[in-house]
Amino acid sequence: MRQEARTEARRGRSPARKDDLIQIRASAETKAILNRAANLRGQKLSEFMLETARRQAEETLLDQRVFFLDARAHEKLLELLDNPVMPSKELRARMNRKPPWIG
């Protein structure tokens, strides 16, 4: 054991490790889907799951960001929320257009 790890262990703290274990139960169907996706990316199942879960966790955390506005900017934001800009004819046409991936 490295000196730093021994010191941390004596202090009642565990050193930061990359080999902590996360256990999860899943149906056979879910595991098969995850395995297929991992194989398509050329990853081990655990690598794929950890990368995907971390990316989703980061996105969730970023969605919870708090931002602060001065009084003037706050009023402008409320005005925009209360009176949204109407979509143009061009935007309406684009939104009603059939996506190219649908035959």
C-alpha positions as CSV (number, residue, x, y, z in Angstrom):
1,M,0.0,0.0,0.0
2,R,1.3,3.4,-0.9
3,Q,2.2,5.8,1.9
4,E,-0.6,8.2,1.0
5,A,-3.1,5.4,1.0
6,R,-1.9,4.2,4.4
7,T,-2.1,7.7,5.8
8,E,-5.6,8.2,4.5
9,A,-6.7,4.9,5.8
10,R,-5.4,5.8,9.3
11,R,-7.4,9.0,9.2
12,G,-10.6,7.0,8.4
13,R,-10.8,8.2,4.8
14,S,-10.4,5.9,1.8
15,P,-8.2,7.2,-1.0
16,A,-9.9,8.0,-4.4
17,R,-9.9,4.8,-6.4
18,K,-11.1,3.9,-9.8
19,D,-12.0,0.4,-8.9
20,D,-15.0,1.0,-6.7
21,L,-17.8,-1.4,-7.4
22,I,-21.2,-0.5,-8.6
23,Q,-23.7,-3.4,-8.6
24,I,-26.9,-3.4,-10.6
25,R,-29.6,-5.9,-11.4
26,A,-31.2,-6.0,-14.8
27,S,-33.5,-8.3,-16.8
28,A,-31.9,-10.6,-19.4
29,E,-33.5,-8.5,-22.1
30,T,-32.0,-5.2,-20.8
31,K,-28.6,-6.8,-20.4
32,A,-28.8,-8.1,-24.0
33,I,-29.6,-4.7,-25.4
34,L,-26.8,-3.1,-23.4
35,N,-24.4,-5.8,-24.6
36,R,-25.3,-5.2,-28.2
37,A,-24.8,-1.4,-27.8
38,A,-21.5,-1.9,-26.1
39,N,-20.3,-4.3,-28.8
40,L,-21.3,-1.8,-31.5
41,R,-19.0,0.8,-29.8
42,G,-16.2,-1.7,-29.3
43,Q,-16.5,-1.5,-25.5
44,K,-16.9,-3.8,-22.6
45,L,-20.3,-3.8,-21.1
46,S,-19.1,-2.2,-17.9
47,E,-17.2,0.6,-19.8
48,F,-20.3,1.3,-21.9
49,M,-22.6,1.4,-18.9
50,L,-20.4,3.6,-16.9
51,E,-19.7,6.1,-19.8
52,T,-23.4,6.2,-20.6
53,A,-24.5,6.6,-17.0
54,R,-21.9,9.3,-16.4
55,R,-23.0,11.3,-19.5
56,Q,-26.6,11.1,-18.4
57,A,-25.7,12.1,-14.8
58,E,-23.7,15.1,-16.1
59,E,-26.6,16.2,-18.3
60,T,-29.0,15.9,-15.4
61,L,-26.8,18.0,-13.2
62,L,-26.3,20.6,-15.9
63,D,-30.1,20.8,-16.4
64,Q,-30.3,21.9,-12.8
65,R,-28.0,24.8,-13.1
66,V,-29.0,28.0,-11.4
67,F,-28.4,31.4,-13.0
68,F,-28.8,34.8,-11.6
69,L,-30.1,37.9,-13.5
70,D,-30.1,41.5,-12.5
71,A,-33.5,43.1,-12.2
72,R,-33.6,44.4,-15.7
73,A,-32.6,41.1,-17.3
74,H,-35.1,39.3,-15.1
75,E,-37.9,41.5,-16.3
76,K,-36.9,41.0,-19.9
77,L,-36.9,37.2,-19.4
78,L,-40.4,37.3,-17.8
79,E,-41.6,39.4,-20.7
80,L,-40.3,36.9,-23.3
81,L,-41.8,34.0,-21.4
82,D,-45.2,35.7,-21.1
83,N,-45.2,36.9,-24.7
84,P,-43.4,34.4,-26.9
85,V,-42.5,35.3,-30.5
86,M,-44.9,33.7,-33.0
87,P,-43.3,31.2,-35.4
88,S,-42.8,32.4,-38.9
89,K,-44.3,30.8,-42.0
90,E,-40.9,29.3,-42.8
91,L,-40.6,27.7,-39.3
92,R,-44.1,26.3,-39.5
93,A,-43.4,24.8,-42.9
94,R,-40.2,23.2,-41.6
95,M,-41.9,21.8,-38.4
96,N,-44.7,20.3,-40.5
97,R,-42.3,18.8,-43.1
98,K,-42.0,15.0,-43.2
99,P,-38.6,14.0,-41.8
100,P,-36.2,12.5,-44.4
101,W,-35.7,9.4,-42.3
102,I,-39.4,8.5,-42.6
103,G,-40.1,6.8,-45.9
